[in-house]
């Protein structure tokens, strides 16, 4: 079965100031999403599912999804604040979404096989899609723990010059298996050149700039939806009453590893990652894509 590309596109880009998923970046008006889907098709993916919000569904389907309908199967899932396990309800006053794990959970009814997860506003590079496609091809059957993957990038190549970022900081063993992944927020380089971020417990930590980080490019099997359900239910019991608590994919994966219910191989890639977190990041992305087009990595116009 060909893998599905699950694109997390429910955010409106509050820091960026608009729906950046529709912002032209390529020389002929292509968006970052255009390149992501193009790379996925070339790597052998058979379907793309966009996780979006219902309030901009029509605009997204017409402005983004329709462009791919004649090249790959397209489907949609909606991340809804009230899409919760039985027995739970939205706390009064809660408006913030429940996080990336909840966004993945939203697609449980439209994906029935292996799938990769990416962010809509991140450019991962053609090689990254080829690498994870080969990993899907290598998956075998059998019982026991689940086997997952993650494309890793060095932290220094994922920082923004224009503000802080959130990253999953990873530790690996000699076998390239993920030993630990920790979601760290507000990561930025200080005036002294040191990179620092804030752990979810509120403590500030220094982070080596060569640390491998998760850019939310994951490879999962269908079993992950069942594991998310269990973890998200536990999360709601513990933190569901908090107004800004979020359930992150790296946290779920880390929990599964600690419980020996899954392993996750960190896949190396020669691709360069870049993304748009702030408006001032856009010129760098535009220049980088133009350089790849000039090198012949992508046709222009993209087709």
QUIHUKA-V908270 format. One record per helix or strand of 3 or more residues. SS is the DSSP state (2 for helix, 1 for strand). FROM is the first residue (numbers start at 1). LEN is the number of residues. If there is no record, write none. Layout:
BEGIN
ss->SS from->FROM len->LEN
ss->SS from->FROM len->LEN
END
This chain:
BEGIN
ss->1 from->4 len->5
ss->2 from->20 len->3
ss->2 from->32 len->12
ss->1 from->47 len->6
ss->2 from->54 len->10
ss->2 from->65 len->3
ss->1 from->73 len->6
ss->2 from->100 len->6
ss->1 from->115 len->5
ss->2 from->126 len->13
ss->1 from->146 len->9
ss->2 from->155 len->3
ss->1 from->165 len->8
ss->1 from->177 len->13
ss->1 from->195 len->5
ss->1 from->204 len->3
ss->1 from->212 len->9
ss->2 from->223 len->17
ss->2 from->249 len->10
ss->1 from->262 len->6
ss->2 from->279 len->16
END
